[in-house]
Amino acid sequence: MNELPFLEDALRDHDEVIARARALGKANGIARVVVAAAEEDDVLAALYECKKEGIANAILVGNREKVHAALDLAGVPADTFELIETESDEESALKAATIAASGDADVVMKGYLKTSTLLKTLLKSEHGLRDRELVSHSAVLYVPRYGKLLNVTDGGTLVKPTINQKMIAIANGATVMRSVGIDRPKIAILGPADDVSSDRPETEDAHALADLARQTWGEWMDVAGPMTLQTATQEPVEDHISPVAGDADVLLAHTLEEGNIIAKTLIQFGGAIFMGVIAGAKVPISLVSRSDTMLNKMASIALAVCLADYQRRGFEPLPAYTPKEVNA
């Protein structure tokens, strides 16, 4: 096997992400995904397609009878994947963490258990999987009219993040975009307007956050805020002082609800293809839902494989951020 060179050009859509994961499998050996509580038929069906496509193989962890029933429901032969038997969600999460920590898996995937149960176990210090102060969710979308990948964060893990938590979400989101070849991501801190007003506290928060992010990582990314969704993603009508305007790679939402609504609206009404990953740990964490299409599920797994490859290569990470005594 020959090491596949890292990306010279950024990946621009879900098909290119899937193709990259497939190429990594051919060059370096197929990626290994450990599934905690692997009793979810839609997850197993997606992994079966990924194995056939050469994107990823899986180690299933869970109750043997329930996993076999889910495999049968998904139409997946029982001997397709390795199965490690456990008796509870907590034991499944612990076993998945142990496997990932030992280097026997490149990606951790959530099966039929609560996200909080999985993350609580994975990020315990004894497993050595914690990379940043917290993890955050990236919804990476291919929106046909936008013409490139767009990361909406965080619509999955941080309910009402503080400014310090948002700083970590920016770092995590930037790392995800770097893994698909965007060397200097453009980060838009979303707000209800482009100008700062005391009548709209969210604009003051976004302005303070953008300043802090520029001070911390200005050599590695472009950051602007507050910025409306329209300004961040549409060609500016008039000159805008920020290179982020009309060309954002990452949209940082004010709250989880805001991020979730933006991503779901783009999917439902904008025809976007969704790829979701949780970043900030030493191995990517993949989550898919039953409402996701098979293409979305496969693309999500492929994105996690690309992120795992990026982290394995040992690129210099963003400088560490020291939390400040401020609140969002």
N, C-alpha and C positions, 0 to 999 in steps of 0.2 A: 504494500500500500504506500502511496505517496501523499505527503501532506498537501492539502488543497490550499493554495494561497488565499490570503484574506482578500476581501472585496476591494477592487479598484473603483467600482462605481456602486452607488447606493442602489439597493433593491427598491423597486418602485411599486410593486403590487404583491398580492397574495400568491400568485402563480410563481413569481420569482423567489419568494420565501420558501415555498414548497420545493422548487427546483434546487435551491441552495441546500436545503436539508437533505435532499436525495443525493446530491453530489458529495456532500460531506460523508454520507453513509458509504458511498462507493470508495472514497479516498481513504477514510480513516477507520472504517468499520461502523456498522449501524449503531445509532445512539440507543442507550438503554434507559427506559422509563420505568420507575417503580411506582405502582399504583396502590395507594393506601385505601383499604376497605373497597377492594375491587369488585363490588357487588352491583355495579351500575351498568346495565346493558348497553346504553348509548356510548359510554366511555369505551367499553370493550369493542363495540362495533367500529369506533373510530380508530382504535389502536390496531385492529385487524387490517383495516384499509392501509394504515401507515406501514405496517409490516410488509404487506404485499407491494407497497410502493417503494420500499427500501428507505423509509424515513426514520422509523424507530421500531425497536422491539420492546417487549414489556416483561416485567416481573410483577406478578399479581400477588397481593397480600390481602388475606381476608378469610372469612368463613367458607370452608370448602363447599358445603352444600349450596350456599347462597351464590357463590361465585359460579359454580357449575350451572345453576339455574339461570343466572344472568347470561352466561356464555350461550346457553341453549336458546334463550330468548333473542339474543343478538345474531344467532346463526353462525357462531364462531365454533369451530371444532375444539373439543375439550383439551386436546393436547397441543394447542397452538402456542401457549405461553407457559412459562414456569410458574408454579403456584406454591406459595408459602402460606401455610394455614395458621390463622390466629382466631381468637375467640371474642374479641371486642374491638370497638373503634379505637380505643386508647392503645391497645396492643398493636393494632394495625399501623397506627401512626408512629409508634415507637419503633416497630420493625422497619418501616419505610425510612425513618430517620437514620437508623443504624446502617442500613444498606447504602444510603446516599453518603453518609459520613465515611464509610469504608472505601468509597470510590467505585463501588460496583453499580452505581446508577448515575446517569448524567442529568436526569430530570426527575422531579417528584410530581406525581399527578394525584389530584383529589378524586376519590371514588365516592362511595355512598356514606359520607360522614360530614360533619359540620366543618366549615373552613376554619373556624376558631379552634376546634380540637386538633386539626392537623397543624396549624401554625404554632399553637402553643407548645406542641411537642417538638416540632422541627427546630424551633429557635431556642430551645433550652441550651445553655452554655456548654453542657457536657458533650453535646453532639458536634460542636465546632462548626456548625453550619451558618452561624450568624455572621454576616458580613458588614452590615450597617446597623444603625440604631433601631431601625424598623424596616419592614417590607411594605411595598405598595403595589397597587394593581395598575397595569398599563393595558388599555384597550386600543390596540393598534388597528387602524381601519384603512382599508383601501376604498376611498370614495371616488367613483369614476370621474365626476366633474372636477375633482381637485387634482387628480392626476399623479398623486404620490401618496406615500404612507403618512398617516396622521395619528399621533398618539394622544388619546384623551386619558388623563390621569387626575385624581384617583376616583374611579367610580365603583370600587369594589371592596376596599378594606378600611380606609380612613374616613370615619363618619363625619366629623367636623374638625379637621386638622388644625393644629396651631401653626404659627409661622415656622417654628422649628421643624415640625413634622412635614410641612410643605417643602422645606428646603431638602429634606431627605427624598421626598417624592420627586423633586426636580432632578436630583442626582440619579435616582433609579430610572426615571424616564429617559434621561439623557443616555444612560448606559444601554438601555433597550434599543434606542435609535442608533447608537454607535454600532451595535451588533448587526444592524442591517446596512451598515456602510455610510451612515451620515456622521462624518467626523466632527463637525461643528454644528450641533443641533440648535435650532431656533425655537426658543421657549416663549410662549405667550401666557402671561398671568392674566386670566380672564377677569373681567369686571363689567359692571352695568354701563360703563361709559369709558371713553379714552382719556378723559381729563380727571383730575383729582378734585374732589369736592367733600367738604366736611358734612354735607347733607347726605352723602353716600359713604358710610364708613368702609364699605368693601373696597372702594377705590383707594382710600388711604392705606388700607392693608396691602393691596396689590402693589401700590407704589413702593412701600417700605420693603416688601418682599423682593421686588425686582431689583432695588438698589442693593440689598443684601446679597442676592445671588450674583449680581455683576461684580461686587467687591470680592466675592469668594471664588467665582469661577469664570470671570470675564475673559480669561485667556482661552477658555475651552468651549464657550457657548455664547450665543447672543440671547439676551433676555430683555423683555419689555412688558410693562404693565403699569396701570390697568389697560386692558385692551379688550374690546368687544369681540365676539366671535366673528362678526362681519369683517372687522378690520384685520383680524389675525389671518383670515383665510381667503379674502377676496382682494383682487387687484386694487390697490388704492386709487381713488379718483384723483387725488392730488398727492404730491410728494409727501412722504412720511419719513420722519427722521430715523426711524428704526428699520433695520433690515428684516425684522421679524414680520412686519406688516405685509399681509397677503401671501406669506410664504412660511407660516409656522409649521414646525415639525412636531411640537408638543403643545397641547393645550392643558394648562394646569387649572383645574376647576376649584371653585371656592369651597364646595362641600361635596360629599359623596353623591347626594341626590342630583346636584347639578351635573357632575361628570357622567352619571348613569343616564340621565335624561338626554344629554347631548349625544352620547354614543348610541343609545337605543333609537333616537330620532333619525340619526344618520343611517342606521341599519334599516329601519322600517320604511322611511320615506325617501332616503337618498340612495338606496341600493348598495350600501356599503358592505364590504366583506369584513368580518370581525376576526381578530386574532388577539387572544387574551393571555397575559402572563403576569405572575407576581415576581417582582425582582427585589433584590436587596439581600438575598441569602447567597451562599456559595454555590447553590444549585438552583436553577429556575424552578418555579412551581407553576404547573399548568392546571387551569380550571376550565371546564366547559360545562354548559348547561344543556338540559334536554331540549330547550327551545332553539339551540344553535343548529344550523344545517350541518350535514356531514362535511361539506367544504370548510365551514367555519371551524369545526372541530379539528380537522386535519391540518388546517393552516395554523391553528393555535399550537398544536403539538410541534409543527415545523418551526414556528417562531421560537419556542422554548429550546429546540435543538440548536438553532442558530445562536441564541444567547449563551447556551452552555458552551458552544464552540468558542465564542468570543472570550468568555471567562477563562476557559482552559488555556487559551493562547497567552494569557498573562499580560495583556496590554496594561499600560500604566493607568491606574484608576484616577478619578478626580480626587484632588486633595481633600482630606478629611474636613468636615464642617464641625466647628465647635459651637454648640447651641448657645444662643444669646438669651438674655433675660427680657424676652418680648413675647407677646401673644398675638395671634391672629384674631 
